[in-house]
Amino acid sequence: MSVDRDTVRRIATLARIRVEEDELEPLSRELSSILDWIEQLNEVDTADVPPMTSVEDMPMKKREDVVTDGFCVEDVLANAPEREGDFFAVPKVVE
């Protein structure tokens, strides 16, 4: 797939990246080679390849799903501008 200078300019505009005129041609060649490589990857038959979450075949470590209060109320509220008991105090926003 070939990417021309106008396409590179449009991509740069959409990405809000400033690209100088003298950089357009090298970028178009580079993007074209990247897209050619992706097209080569699309030709690989992956029908019999199972999906992977990692290159290592190992089970995920899981922990018990236990609800706790965090056991650190004082640490959490230490930087609160105002507090009421064990809660943040916030100004009333609805009258």
N, C-alpha and C positions, 0 to 999 in steps of 0.2 A: 504494500500500500504506500502510495506516495503522498507526502504532506508538502504543500507548497507554502511560499512565504505568506500569502494572504491568510491561510489557515492558521499558521503559527501566530500571526498578528492578532487574529480573532481569539485564539485560545489565550494569548497573553492578556488581551483586554478582558475576557470573561474571568480570568483568574486574578485580575488586577495586579499584573506583574509588568513592570516597565521593561521592555526589550528594545534595545537600540537597533537601528536599521542594519548595521553591519553584523549583528548577531542573528538575524533572521535566517539567513542561508544555512549556517552551521546547525542551528536548532532544527530546521526543517529536515536536514539529512539525519540528524540524531533521532528525531521522532519517527522518521520513516523506518530507520533500522530497528527501533524498538517495536514498532507495529509489525514489521516483517517477522521478527522473532516470536511475537505473540501468535501470529498466524501459523508459524511452524509448530508451536505448542498445541494449537487447536487440532492439528493433524494426528496427534498421539491418541491411540485408542485407550481410554480409561474405563471402559465398560465393566471390566472384571476387577477393578481396583476398589477396595472398600474405602469409605471415607475415613480420614484420620483426624484426630485432634492433636496429635503429637507425633514426632518421629520415633519416639520410644513407645513400645507396646506395653503400657502399664496402666493399672486402674487408677482413677482419680482418688485422691485422699478426701474423705468426707468427714465432717464432724457432726455431732448430735445437733439437731435443730431445737435448741432450748431457749426459751424466752427468759431473759434476765433484765434487771433494771440497770445493769452496767456496773454496779457497785462503786461508782465514782462520782456521786452527786456533787460533792464538795469541789472536786477537780473541774467538773464541767461548769459549775456556777462561779468559780473563782474570778473570772473576768467579766461577769455579768454586770452591766451598769446598775441595774436594780433587780432585786429578787424579793419574792414573797414565799417564805418557807423554803421548800425544795423546788421552786419553779422560777422561771424567768418572769419578770414583771415588764409588761409592754404597755405603751400608751393606748388608750381607747381610740379606735379609728372609725367606729360607726356610732352615730348619735341616735 
